[in-house]
Every structure is written in structure tokens, then in C-alpha cells.
Amino acid sequence: MIQKNTNIWIWIQNDKIFKAILNHDEGTIRIFDENDNLIYKRTGLSRFHIKQIENTIIQYGAKRLDTHAEPFKFL
């Protein structure tokens, strides 16, 4: 279940699909590969750091998903 203040981002990098789930309240980021394997997890981040991370993944062409959207609908 997706919590409040959680953003889901998806992007293609090096011909692979990545998904990031960032929670501003918990200060967490989780990044998954195209097989939904967790490849990176970080906790204890401030809201400022979460926003910086979001800005960075936007530079890779990430799209923010609606929490009720099909995961790969935008592709």
C-alpha cells in the first residue's frame, strides 16, 4: 500500500527500466530494476535530500506515476 507523501518515479537508463519510490515523511528511497529487484535503499534522509534526489532522477527523464496508475502505462 502506498503511503501519503510518497512519490513513484520511473525512467529508462541504458535500455533498462528503473523505478524509485521516495517517501518524504520517512526519509527513504528505494530503487528497483526492471525485474522489481531492490537494488538500492537509503533511510534517514531529510526532505531536502529527497527533493535533490528527485531533481536528479528527473534529469534522466523520469516520469512521476500516479499512485493508482499502471506501472508501465507511460511507456
mmCIF file of the N, C-alpha and C atoms, coordinates in Angstrom:
data_MODEL
# 
_entry.id   MODEL 
# 
loop_
_atom_site.group_PDB 
_atom_site.id 
_atom_site.type_symbol 
_atom_site.label_atom_id 
_atom_site.label_alt_id 
_atom_site.label_comp_id 
_atom_site.label_asym_id 
_atom_site.label_entity_id 
_atom_site.label_seq_id 
_atom_site.pdbx_PDB_ins_code 
_atom_site.Cartn_x 
_atom_site.Cartn_y 
_atom_site.Cartn_z 
_atom_site.occupancy 
_atom_site.B_iso_or_equiv 
_atom_site.pdbx_formal_charge 
_atom_site.auth_seq_id 
_atom_site.auth_comp_id 
_atom_site.auth_asym_id 
_atom_site.auth_atom_id 
_atom_site.pdbx_PDB_model_num 
ATOM 1   N N  . MET A 1 1  ? 0.842  -1.179 0.000   1.00 0.00 ? 1  MET A N  1 
ATOM 2   C CA . MET A 1 1  ? 0.000  0.000  0.000   1.00 0.00 ? 1  MET A CA 1 
ATOM 3   C C  . MET A 1 1  ? 0.891  1.247  0.000   1.00 0.00 ? 1  MET A C  1 
ATOM 4   N N  . ILE A 1 2  ? 0.565  2.208  -0.862  1.00 0.00 ? 2  ILE A N  1 
ATOM 5   C CA . ILE A 1 2  ? 1.344  3.435  -0.974  1.00 0.00 ? 2  ILE A CA 1 
ATOM 6   C C  . ILE A 1 2  ? 0.901  4.415  0.104   1.00 0.00 ? 2  ILE A C  1 
ATOM 7   N N  . GLN A 1 3  ? 1.868  4.959  0.831   1.00 0.00 ? 3  GLN A N  1 
ATOM 8   C CA . GLN A 1 3  ? 1.578  5.889  1.908   1.00 0.00 ? 3  GLN A CA 1 
ATOM 9   C C  . GLN A 1 3  ? 1.515  7.317  1.388   1.00 0.00 ? 3  GLN A C  1 
ATOM 10  N N  . LYS A 1 4  ? 0.976  8.182  2.228   1.00 0.00 ? 4  LYS A N  1 
ATOM 11  C CA . LYS A 1 4  ? 0.913  9.603  1.920   1.00 0.00 ? 4  LYS A CA 1 
ATOM 12  C C  . LYS A 1 4  ? 2.332  10.163 1.801   1.00 0.00 ? 4  LYS A C  1 
ATOM 13  N N  . ASN A 1 5  ? 2.498  11.176 0.968   1.00 0.00 ? 5  ASN A N  1 
ATOM 14  C CA . ASN A 1 5  ? 3.794  11.822 0.732   1.00 0.00 ? 5  ASN A CA 1 
ATOM 15  C C  . ASN A 1 5  ? 4.830  10.874 0.139   1.00 0.00 ? 5  ASN A C  1 
ATOM 16  N N  . THR A 1 6  ? 4.347  9.928  -0.646  1.00 0.00 ? 6  THR A N  1 
ATOM 17  C CA . THR A 1 6  ? 5.220  9.001  -1.362  1.00 0.00 ? 6  THR A CA 1 
ATOM 18  C C  . THR A 1 6  ? 5.102  9.275  -2.851  1.00 0.00 ? 6  THR A C  1 
ATOM 19  N N  . ASN A 1 7  ? 6.242  9.395  -3.516  1.00 0.00 ? 7  ASN A N  1 
ATOM 20  C CA . ASN A 1 7  ? 6.279  9.584  -4.960  1.00 0.00 ? 7  ASN A CA 1 
ATOM 21  C C  . ASN A 1 7  ? 6.928  8.383  -5.610  1.00 0.00 ? 7  ASN A C  1 
ATOM 22  N N  . ILE A 1 8  ? 6.347  7.968  -6.731  1.00 0.00 ? 8  ILE A N  1 
ATOM 23  C CA . ILE A 1 8  ? 6.896  6.864  -7.508  1.00 0.00 ? 8  ILE A CA 1 
ATOM 24  C C  . ILE A 1 8  ? 7.379  7.440  -8.832  1.00 0.00 ? 8  ILE A C  1 
ATOM 25  N N  . TRP A 1 9  ? 8.634  7.171  -9.152  1.00 0.00 ? 9  TRP A N  1 
ATOM 26  C CA . TRP A 1 9  ? 9.255  7.661  -10.385 1.00 0.00 ? 9  TRP A CA 1 
ATOM 27  C C  . TRP A 1 9  ? 9.704  6.477  -11.200 1.00 0.00 ? 9  TRP A C  1 
ATOM 28  N N  . ILE A 1 10 ? 9.620  6.604  -12.515 1.00 0.00 ? 10 ILE A N  1 
ATOM 29  C CA . ILE A 1 10 ? 10.064 5.538  -13.402 1.00 0.00 ? 10 ILE A CA 1 
ATOM 30  C C  . ILE A 1 10 ? 10.816 6.162  -14.567 1.00 0.00 ? 10 ILE A C  1 
ATOM 31  N N  . TRP A 1 11 ? 11.910 5.505  -14.991 1.00 0.00 ? 11 TRP A N  1 
ATOM 32  C CA . TRP A 1 11 ? 12.704 6.039  -16.096 1.00 0.00 ? 11 TRP A CA 1 
ATOM 33  C C  . TRP A 1 11 ? 13.467 4.918  -16.781 1.00 0.00 ? 11 TRP A C  1 
ATOM 34  N N  . ILE A 1 12 ? 13.962 5.228  -17.972 1.00 0.00 ? 12 ILE A N  1 
ATOM 35  C CA . ILE A 1 12 ? 14.783 4.289  -18.730 1.00 0.00 ? 12 ILE A CA 1 
ATOM 36  C C  . ILE A 1 12 ? 16.209 4.819  -18.757 1.00 0.00 ? 12 ILE A C  1 
ATOM 37  N N  . GLN A 1 13 ? 17.145 3.953  -18.419 1.00 0.00 ? 13 GLN A N  1 
ATOM 38  C CA . GLN A 1 13 ? 18.561 4.318  -18.402 1.00 0.00 ? 13 GLN A CA 1 
ATOM 39  C C  . GLN A 1 13 ? 19.352 3.132  -18.928 1.00 0.00 ? 13 GLN A C  1 
ATOM 40  N N  . ASN A 1 14 ? 20.186 3.354  -19.925 1.00 0.00 ? 14 ASN A N  1 
ATOM 41  C CA . ASN A 1 14 ? 20.971 2.273  -20.542 1.00 0.00 ? 14 ASN A CA 1 
ATOM 42  C C  . ASN A 1 14 ? 20.083 1.110  -20.978 1.00 0.00 ? 14 ASN A C  1 
ATOM 43  N N  . ASP A 1 15 ? 18.955 1.450  -21.586 1.00 0.00 ? 15 ASP A N  1 
ATOM 44  C CA . ASP A 1 15 ? 17.993 0.463  -22.107 1.00 0.00 ? 15 ASP A CA 1 
ATOM 45  C C  . ASP A 1 15 ? 17.383 -0.416 -21.023 1.00 0.00 ? 15 ASP A C  1 
ATOM 46  N N  . LYS A 1 16 ? 17.393 0.046  -19.796 1.00 0.00 ? 16 LYS A N  1 
ATOM 47  C CA . LYS A 1 16 ? 16.767 -0.688 -18.697 1.00 0.00 ? 16 LYS A CA 1 
ATOM 48  C C  . LYS A 1 16 ? 15.778 0.230  -17.993 1.00 0.00 ? 16 LYS A C  1 
ATOM 49  N N  . ILE A 1 17 ? 14.720 -0.366 -17.457 1.00 0.00 ? 17 ILE A N  1 
ATOM 50  C CA . ILE A 1 17 ? 13.686 0.386  -16.751 1.00 0.00 ? 17 ILE A CA 1 
ATOM 51  C C  . ILE A 1 17 ? 13.995 0.363  -15.257 1.00 0.00 ? 17 ILE A C  1 
ATOM 52  N N  . PHE A 1 18 ? 13.915 1.535  -14.648 1.00 0.00 ? 18 PHE A N  1 
ATOM 53  C CA . PHE A 1 18 ? 14.132 1.662  -13.208 1.00 0.00 ? 18 PHE A CA 1 
ATOM 54  C C  . PHE A 1 18 ? 12.924 2.327  -12.569 1.00 0.00 ? 18 PHE A C  1 
ATOM 55  N N  . LYS A 1 19 ? 12.685 1.983  -11.313 1.00 0.00 ? 19 LYS A N  1 
ATOM 56  C CA . LYS A 1 19 ? 11.592 2.574  -10.542 1.00 0.00 ? 19 LYS A CA 1 
ATOM 57  C C  . LYS A 1 19 ? 12.150 3.011  -9.201  1.00 0.00 ? 19 LYS A C  1 
ATOM 58  N N  . ALA A 1 20 ? 11.786 4.224  -8.789  1.00 0.00 ? 20 ALA A N  1 
ATOM 59  C CA . ALA A 1 20 ? 12.196 4.725  -7.479  1.00 0.00 ? 20 ALA A CA 1 
ATOM 60  C C  . ALA A 1 20 ? 10.954 5.076  -6.675  1.00 0.00 ? 20 ALA A C  1 
ATOM 61  N N  . ILE A 1 21 ? 10.956 4.693  -5.427  1.00 0.00 ? 21 ILE A N  1 
ATOM 62  C CA . ILE A 1 21 ? 9.876  5.050  -4.510  1.00 0.00 ? 21 ILE A CA 1 
ATOM 63  C C  . ILE A 1 21 ? 10.503 5.882  -3.400  1.00 0.00 ? 21 ILE A C  1 
ATOM 64  N N  . LEU A 1 22 ? 10.071 7.150  -3.322  1.00 0.00 ? 22 LEU A N  1 
ATOM 65  C CA . LEU A 1 22 ? 10.610 8.073  -2.339  1.00 0.00 ? 22 LEU A CA 1 
ATOM 66  C C  . LEU A 1 22 ? 9.514  8.483  -1.369  1.00 0.00 ? 22 LEU A C  1 
ATOM 67  N N  . ASN A 1 23 ? 9.799  8.401  -0.085  1.00 0.00 ? 23 ASN A N  1 
ATOM 68  C CA . ASN A 1 23 ? 8.840  8.800  0.936   1.00 0.00 ? 23 ASN A CA 1 
ATOM 69  C C  . ASN A 1 23 ? 9.413  9.979  1.700   1.00 0.00 ? 23 ASN A C  1 
ATOM 70  N N  . HIS A 1 24 ? 8.755  11.128 1.575   1.00 0.00 ? 24 HIS A N  1 
ATOM 71  C CA . HIS A 1 24 ? 9.238  12.354 2.212   1.00 0.00 ? 24 HIS A CA 1 
ATOM 72  C C  . HIS A 1 24 ? 9.120  12.295 3.729   1.00 0.00 ? 24 HIS A C  1 
ATOM 73  N N  . ASP A 1 25 ? 8.057  11.671 4.249   1.00 0.00 ? 25 ASP A N  1 
ATOM 74  C CA . ASP A 1 25 ? 7.864  11.617 5.697   1.00 0.00 ? 25 ASP A CA 1 
ATOM 75  C C  . ASP A 1 25 ? 8.873  10.697 6.381   1.00 0.00 ? 25 ASP A C  1 
ATOM 76  N N  . GLU A 1 26 ? 9.132  9.549  5.772   1.00 0.00 ? 26 GLU A N  1 
ATOM 77  C CA . GLU A 1 26 ? 10.064 8.582  6.360   1.00 0.00 ? 26 GLU A CA 1 
ATOM 78  C C  . GLU A 1 26 ? 11.512 8.872  6.004   1.00 0.00 ? 26 GLU A C  1 
ATOM 79  N N  . GLY A 1 27 ? 11.739 9.689  4.963   1.00 0.00 ? 27 GLY A N  1 
ATOM 80  C CA . GLY A 1 27 ? 13.103 9.976  4.519   1.00 0.00 ? 27 GLY A CA 1 
ATOM 81  C C  . GLY A 1 27 ? 13.765 8.775  3.873   1.00 0.00 ? 27 GLY A C  1 
ATOM 82  N N  . THR A 1 28 ? 12.986 8.028  3.071   1.00 0.00 ? 28 THR A N  1 
ATOM 83  C CA . THR A 1 28 ? 13.521 6.820  2.457   1.00 0.00 ? 28 THR A CA 1 
ATOM 84  C C  . THR A 1 28 ? 13.463 6.889  0.931   1.00 0.00 ? 28 THR A C  1 
ATOM 85  N N  . ILE A 1 29 ? 14.385 6.185  0.320   1.00 0.00 ? 29 ILE A N  1 
ATOM 86  C CA . ILE A 1 29 ? 14.374 5.977  -1.125  1.00 0.00 ? 29 ILE A CA 1 
ATOM 87  C C  . ILE A 1 29 ? 14.678 4.515  -1.373  1.00 0.00 ? 29 ILE A C  1 
ATOM 88  N N  . ARG A 1 30 ? 13.917 3.937  -2.290  1.00 0.00 ? 30 ARG A N  1 
ATOM 89  C CA . ARG A 1 30 ? 14.155 2.566  -2.726  1.00 0.00 ? 30 ARG A CA 1 
ATOM 90  C C  . ARG A 1 30 ? 14.151 2.580  -4.248  1.00 0.00 ? 30 ARG A C  1 
ATOM 91  N N  . ILE A 1 31 ? 15.150 1.968  -4.851  1.00 0.00 ? 31 ILE A N  1 
ATOM 92  C CA . ILE A 1 31 ? 15.237 1.890  -6.310  1.00 0.00 ? 31 ILE A CA 1 
ATOM 93  C C  . ILE A 1 31 ? 15.211 0.418  -6.710  1.00 0.00 ? 31 ILE A C  1 
ATOM 94  N N  . PHE A 1 32 ? 14.383 0.137  -7.723  1.00 0.00 ? 32 PHE A N  1 
ATOM 95  C CA . PHE A 1 32 ? 14.186 -1.221 -8.211  1.00 0.00 ? 32 PHE A CA 1 
ATOM 96  C C  . PHE A 1 32 ? 14.588 -1.298 -9.675  1.00 0.00 ? 32 PHE A C  1 
ATOM 97  N N  . ASP A 1 33 ? 15.077 -2.462 -10.091 1.00 0.00 ? 33 ASP A N  1 
ATOM 98  C CA . ASP A 1 33 ? 15.391 -2.670 -11.508 1.00 0.00 ? 33 ASP A CA 1 
ATOM 99  C C  . ASP A 1 33 ? 14.134 -3.118 -12.236 1.00 0.00 ? 33 ASP A C  1 
ATOM 100 N N  . GLU A 1 34 ? 14.283 -3.456 -13.519 1.00 0.00 ? 34 GLU A N  1 
ATOM 101 C CA . GLU A 1 34 ? 13.132 -3.804 -14.337 1.00 0.00 ? 34 GLU A CA 1 
ATOM 102 C C  . GLU A 1 34 ? 12.480 -5.126 -13.939 1.00 0.00 ? 34 GLU A C  1 
ATOM 103 N N  . ASN A 1 35 ? 13.165 -5.913 -13.153 1.00 0.00 ? 35 ASN A N  1 
ATOM 104 C CA . ASN A 1 35 ? 12.593 -7.163 -12.633 1.00 0.00 ? 35 ASN A CA 1 
ATOM 105 C C  . ASN A 1 35 ? 12.042 -6.995 -11.224 1.00 0.00 ? 35 ASN A C  1 
ATOM 106 N N  . ASP A 1 36 ? 11.922 -5.745 -10.793 1.00 0.00 ? 36 ASP A N  1 
ATOM 107 C CA . ASP A 1 36 ? 11.409 -5.372 -9.473  1.00 0.00 ? 36 ASP A CA 1 
ATOM 108 C C  . ASP A 1 36 ? 12.292 -5.890 -8.335  1.00 0.00 ? 36 ASP A C  1 
ATOM 109 N N  . ASN A 1 37 ? 13.596 -6.031 -8.610  1.00 0.00 ? 37 ASN A N  1 
ATOM 110 C CA . ASN A 1 37 ? 14.565 -6.370 -7.572  1.00 0.00 ? 37 ASN A CA 1 
ATOM 111 C C  . ASN A 1 37 ? 15.048 -5.078 -6.928  1.00 0.00 ? 37 ASN A C  1 
ATOM 112 N N  . LEU A 1 38 ? 15.089 -5.054 -5.616  1.00 0.00 ? 38 LEU A N  1 
ATOM 113 C CA . LEU A 1 38 ? 15.599 -3.897 -4.897  1.00 0.00 ? 38 LEU A CA 1 
ATOM 114 C C  . LEU A 1 38 ? 17.100 -3.794 -5.135  1.00 0.00 ? 38 LEU A C  1 
ATOM 115 N N  . ILE A 1 39 ? 17.540 -2.673 -5.710  1.00 0.00 ? 39 ILE A N  1 
ATOM 116 C CA . ILE A 1 39 ? 18.974 -2.524 -5.985  1.00 0.00 ? 39 ILE A CA 1 
ATOM 117 C C  . ILE A 1 39 ? 19.608 -1.428 -5.134  1.00 0.00 ? 39 ILE A C  1 
ATOM 118 N N  . TYR A 1 40 ? 18.778 -0.595 -4.491  1.00 0.00 ? 40 TYR A N  1 
ATOM 119 C CA . TYR A 1 40 ? 19.329 0.467  -3.643  1.00 0.00 ? 40 TYR A CA 1 
ATOM 120 C C  . TYR A 1 40 ? 18.272 0.872  -2.629  1.00 0.00 ? 40 TYR A C  1 
ATOM 121 N N  . LYS A 1 41 ? 18.692 1.031  -1.378  1.00 0.00 ? 41 LYS A N  1 
ATOM 122 C CA . LYS A 1 41 ? 17.797 1.504  -0.328  1.00 0.00 ? 41 LYS A CA 1 
ATOM 123 C C  . LYS A 1 41 ? 18.577 2.442  0.578   1.00 0.00 ? 41 LYS A C  1 
ATOM 124 N N  . ARG A 1 42 ? 17.964 3.563  0.897   1.00 0.00 ? 42 ARG A N  1 
ATOM 125 C CA . ARG A 1 42 ? 18.600 4.533  1.794   1.00 0.00 ? 42 ARG A CA 1 
ATOM 126 C C  . ARG A 1 42 ? 17.542 5.074  2.727   1.00 0.00 ? 42 ARG A C  1 
ATOM 127 N N  . THR A 1 43 ? 17.873 5.196  3.999   1.00 0.00 ? 43 THR A N  1 
ATOM 128 C CA . THR A 1 43 ? 16.952 5.721  5.004   1.00 0.00 ? 43 THR A CA 1 
ATOM 129 C C  . THR A 1 43 ? 17.594 6.904  5.704   1.00 0.00 ? 43 THR A C  1 
ATOM 130 N N  . GLY A 1 44 ? 16.803 7.627  6.464   1.00 0.00 ? 44 GLY A N  1 
ATOM 131 C CA . GLY A 1 44 ? 17.313 8.729  7.269   1.00 0.00 ? 44 GLY A CA 1 
ATOM 132 C C  . GLY A 1 44 ? 17.611 9.992  6.484   1.00 0.00 ? 44 GLY A C  1 
ATOM 133 N N  . LEU A 1 45 ? 16.976 10.162 5.330   1.00 0.00 ? 45 LEU A N  1 
ATOM 134 C CA . LEU A 1 45 ? 17.211 11.346 4.508   1.00 0.00 ? 45 LEU A CA 1 
ATOM 135 C C  . LEU A 1 45 ? 16.264 12.478 4.908   1.00 0.00 ? 45 LEU A C  1 
ATOM 136 N N  . SER A 1 46 ? 16.742 13.692 4.762   1.00 0.00 ? 46 SER A N  1 
ATOM 137 C CA . SER A 1 46 ? 15.885 14.847 5.047   1.00 0.00 ? 46 SER A CA 1 
ATOM 138 C C  . SER A 1 46 ? 14.993 15.115 3.830   1.00 0.00 ? 46 SER A C  1 
ATOM 139 N N  . ARG A 1 47 ? 13.971 15.941 4.018   1.00 0.00 ? 47 ARG A N  1 
ATOM 140 C CA . ARG A 1 47 ? 13.103 16.328 2.899   1.00 0.00 ? 47 ARG A CA 1 
ATOM 141 C C  . ARG A 1 47 ? 13.920 17.021 1.804   1.00 0.00 ? 47 ARG A C  1 
ATOM 142 N N  . PHE A 1 48 ? 14.908 17.800 2.206   1.00 0.00 ? 48 PHE A N  1 
ATOM 143 C CA . PHE A 1 48 ? 15.773 18.486 1.252   1.00 0.00 ? 48 PHE A CA 1 
ATOM 144 C C  . PHE A 1 48 ? 16.520 17.476 0.385   1.00 0.00 ? 48 PHE A C  1 
ATOM 145 N N  . HIS A 1 49 ? 17.072 16.437 1.013   1.00 0.00 ? 49 HIS A N  1 
ATOM 146 C CA . HIS A 1 49 ? 17.803 15.409 0.266   1.00 0.00 ? 49 HIS A CA 1 
ATOM 147 C C  . HIS A 1 49 ? 16.882 14.634 -0.678  1.00 0.00 ? 49 HIS A C  1 
ATOM 148 N N  . ILE A 1 50 ? 15.673 14.333 -0.207  1.00 0.00 ? 50 ILE A N  1 
ATOM 149 C CA . ILE A 1 50 ? 14.706 13.638 -1.065  1.00 0.00 ? 50 ILE A CA 1 
ATOM 150 C C  . ILE A 1 50 ? 14.415 14.484 -2.302  1.00 0.00 ? 50 ILE A C  1 
ATOM 151 N N  . LYS A 1 51 ? 14.220 15.789 -2.118  1.00 0.00 ? 51 LYS A N  1 
ATOM 152 C CA . LYS A 1 51 ? 13.945 16.683 -3.245  1.00 0.00 ? 51 LYS A CA 1 
ATOM 153 C C  . LYS A 1 51 ? 15.136 16.727 -4.202  1.00 0.00 ? 51 LYS A C  1 
ATOM 154 N N  . GLN A 1 52 ? 16.357 16.758 -3.680  1.00 0.00 ? 52 GLN A N  1 
ATOM 155 C CA . GLN A 1 52 ? 17.552 16.732 -4.529  1.00 0.00 ? 52 GLN A CA 1 
ATOM 156 C C  . GLN A 1 52 ? 17.610 15.449 -5.358  1.00 0.00 ? 52 GLN A C  1 
ATOM 157 N N  . ILE A 1 53 ? 17.286 14.332 -4.748  1.00 0.00 ? 53 ILE A N  1 
ATOM 158 C CA . ILE A 1 53 ? 17.290 13.053 -5.453  1.00 0.00 ? 53 ILE A CA 1 
ATOM 159 C C  . ILE A 1 53 ? 16.237 13.068 -6.555  1.00 0.00 ? 53 ILE A C  1 
ATOM 160 N N  . GLU A 1 54 ? 15.056 13.590 -6.248  1.00 0.00 ? 54 GLU A N  1 
ATOM 161 C CA . GLU A 1 54 ? 14.008 13.678 -7.262  1.00 0.00 ? 54 GLU A CA 1 
ATOM 162 C C  . GLU A 1 54 ? 14.465 14.542 -8.437  1.00 0.00 ? 54 GLU A C  1 
ATOM 163 N N  . ASN A 1 55 ? 15.099 15.654 -8.157  1.00 0.00 ? 55 ASN A N  1 
ATOM 164 C CA . ASN A 1 55 ? 15.600 16.518 -9.232  1.00 0.00 ? 55 ASN A CA 1 
ATOM 165 C C  . ASN A 1 55 ? 16.641 15.797 -10.086 1.00 0.00 ? 55 ASN A C  1 
ATOM 166 N N  . THR A 1 56 ? 17.460 14.974 -9.464  1.00 0.00 ? 56 THR A N  1 
ATOM 167 C CA . THR A 1 56 ? 18.476 14.227 -10.206 1.00 0.00 ? 56 THR A CA 1 
ATOM 168 C C  . THR A 1 56 ? 17.840 13.193 -11.124 1.00 0.00 ? 56 THR A C  1 
ATOM 169 N N  . ILE A 1 57 ? 16.870 12.444 -10.622 1.00 0.00 ? 57 ILE A N  1 
ATOM 170 C CA . ILE A 1 57 ? 16.269 11.425 -11.477 1.00 0.00 ? 57 ILE A CA 1 
ATOM 171 C C  . ILE A 1 57 ? 15.398 12.054 -12.566 1.00 0.00 ? 57 ILE A C  1 
ATOM 172 N N  . ILE A 1 58 ? 14.897 13.245 -12.345 1.00 0.00 ? 58 ILE A N  1 
ATOM 173 C CA . ILE A 1 58 ? 14.167 13.960 -13.393 1.00 0.00 ? 58 ILE A CA 1 
ATOM 174 C C  . ILE A 1 58 ? 15.103 14.255 -14.558 1.00 0.00 ? 58 ILE A C  1 
ATOM 175 N N  . GLN A 1 59 ? 16.373 14.512 -14.271 1.00 0.00 ? 59 GLN A N  1 
ATOM 176 C CA . GLN A 1 59 ? 17.354 14.762 -15.328 1.00 0.00 ? 59 GLN A CA 1 
ATOM 177 C C  . GLN A 1 59 ? 17.547 13.542 -16.227 1.00 0.00 ? 59 GLN A C  1 
ATOM 178 N N  . TYR A 1 60 ? 17.245 12.349 -15.709 1.00 0.00 ? 60 TYR A N  1 
ATOM 179 C CA . TYR A 1 60 ? 17.319 11.123 -16.514 1.00 0.00 ? 60 TYR A CA 1 
ATOM 180 C C  . TYR A 1 60 ? 16.029 10.897 -17.304 1.00 0.00 ? 60 TYR A C  1 
ATOM 181 N N  . GLY A 1 61 ? 15.096 11.836 -17.210 1.00 0.00 ? 61 GLY A N  1 
ATOM 182 C CA . GLY A 1 61 ? 13.837 11.722 -17.939 1.00 0.00 ? 61 GLY A CA 1 
ATOM 183 C C  . GLY A 1 61 ? 12.764 10.967 -17.186 1.00 0.00 ? 61 GLY A C  1 
ATOM 184 N N  . ALA A 1 62 ? 12.883 10.900 -15.871 1.00 0.00 ? 62 ALA A N  1 
ATOM 185 C CA . ALA A 1 62 ? 11.908 10.175 -15.067 1.00 0.00 ? 62 ALA A CA 1 
ATOM 186 C C  . ALA A 1 62 ? 10.533 10.832 -15.144 1.00 0.00 ? 62 ALA A C  1 
ATOM 187 N N  . LYS A 1 63 ? 9.525  9.993  -15.068 1.00 0.00 ? 63 LYS A N  1 
ATOM 188 C CA . LYS A 1 63 ? 8.136  10.430 -15.025 1.00 0.00 ? 63 LYS A CA 1 
ATOM 189 C C  . LYS A 1 63 ? 7.556  9.999  -13.690 1.00 0.00 ? 63 LYS A C  1 
ATOM 190 N N  . ARG A 1 64 ? 6.821  10.918 -13.081 1.00 0.00 ? 64 ARG A N  1 
ATOM 191 C CA . ARG A 1 64 ? 6.179  10.567 -11.809 1.00 0.00 ? 64 ARG A CA 1 
ATOM 192 C C  . ARG A 1 64 ? 4.859  9.881  -12.102 1.00 0.00 ? 64 ARG A C  1 
ATOM 193 N N  . LEU A 1 65 ? 4.643  8.746  -11.454 1.00 0.00 ? 65 LEU A N  1 
ATOM 194 C CA . LEU A 1 65 ? 3.421  7.982  -11.645 1.00 0.00 ? 65 LEU A CA 1 
ATOM 195 C C  . LEU A 1 65 ? 2.386  8.368  -10.622 1.00 0.00 ? 65 LEU A C  1 
ATOM 196 N N  . ASP A 1 66 ? 1.143  8.368  -11.062 1.00 0.00 ? 66 ASP A N  1 
ATOM 197 C CA . ASP A 1 66 ? 0.031  8.478  -10.135 1.00 0.00 ? 66 ASP A CA 1 
ATOM 198 C C  . ASP A 1 66 ? 0.034  7.190  -9.310  1.00 0.00 ? 66 ASP A C  1 
ATOM 199 N N  . THR A 1 67 ? -0.289 7.277  -8.039  1.00 0.00 ? 67 THR A N  1 
ATOM 200 C CA . THR A 1 67 ? -0.222 6.090  -7.179  1.00 0.00 ? 67 THR A CA 1 
ATOM 201 C C  . THR A 1 67 ? -1.213 5.018  -7.594  1.00 0.00 ? 67 THR A C  1 
ATOM 202 N N  . HIS A 1 68 ? -2.191 5.362  -8.450  1.00 0.00 ? 68 HIS A N  1 
ATOM 203 C CA . HIS A 1 68 ? -3.166 4.371  -8.894  1.00 0.00 ? 68 HIS A CA 1 
ATOM 204 C C  . HIS A 1 68 ? -2.967 3.987  -10.355 1.00 0.00 ? 68 HIS A C  1 
ATOM 205 N N  . ALA A 1 69 ? -1.887 4.447  -10.976 1.00 0.00 ? 69 ALA A N  1 
ATOM 206 C CA . ALA A 1 69 ? -1.635 4.177  -12.396 1.00 0.00 ? 69 ALA A CA 1 
ATOM 207 C C  . ALA A 1 69 ? -0.999 2.804  -12.578 1.00 0.00 ? 69 ALA A C  1 
ATOM 208 N N  . GLU A 1 70 ? -1.177 2.253  -13.769 1.00 0.00 ? 70 GLU A N  1 
ATOM 209 C CA . GLU A 1 70 ? -0.480 1.031  -14.126 1.00 0.00 ? 70 GLU A CA 1 
ATOM 210 C C  . GLU A 1 70 ? 1.004  1.374  -14.233 1.00 0.00 ? 70 GLU A C  1 
ATOM 211 N N  . PRO A 1 71 ? 1.901  0.565  -13.700 1.00 0.00 ? 71 PRO A N  1 
ATOM 212 C CA . PRO A 1 71 ? 3.323  0.924  -13.624 1.00 0.00 ? 71 PRO A CA 1 
ATOM 213 C C  . PRO A 1 71 ? 3.984  1.298  -14.951 1.00 0.00 ? 71 PRO A C  1 
ATOM 214 N N  . PHE A 1 72 ? 3.648  0.634  -16.035 1.00 0.00 ? 72 PHE A N  1 
ATOM 215 C CA . PHE A 1 72 ? 4.372  0.892  -17.264 1.00 0.00 ? 72 PHE A CA 1 
ATOM 216 C C  . PHE A 1 72 ? 3.485  1.515  -18.334 1.00 0.00 ? 72 PHE A C  1 
ATOM 217 N N  . LYS A 1 73 ? 2.418  2.130  -17.915 1.00 0.00 ? 73 LYS A N  1 
ATOM 218 C CA . LYS A 1 73 ? 1.467  2.739  -18.846 1.00 0.00 ? 73 LYS A CA 1 
ATOM 219 C C  . LYS A 1 73 ? 2.101  3.854  -19.684 1.00 0.00 ? 73 LYS A C  1 
ATOM 220 N N  . PHE A 1 74 ? 3.015  4.610  -19.108 1.00 0.00 ? 74 PHE A N  1 
ATOM 221 C CA . PHE A 1 74 ? 3.591  5.761  -19.812 1.00 0.00 ? 74 PHE A CA 1 
ATOM 222 C C  . PHE A 1 74 ? 4.526  5.346  -20.933 1.00 0.00 ? 74 PHE A C  1 
ATOM 223 N N  . LEU A 1 75 ? 5.034  4.127  -20.919 1.00 0.00 ? 75 LEU A N  1 
ATOM 224 C CA . LEU A 1 75 ? 5.992  3.677  -21.935 1.00 0.00 ? 75 LEU A CA 1 
ATOM 225 C C  . LEU A 1 75 ? 5.310  3.503  -23.219 1.00 0.00 ? 75 LEU A C  1 
# 
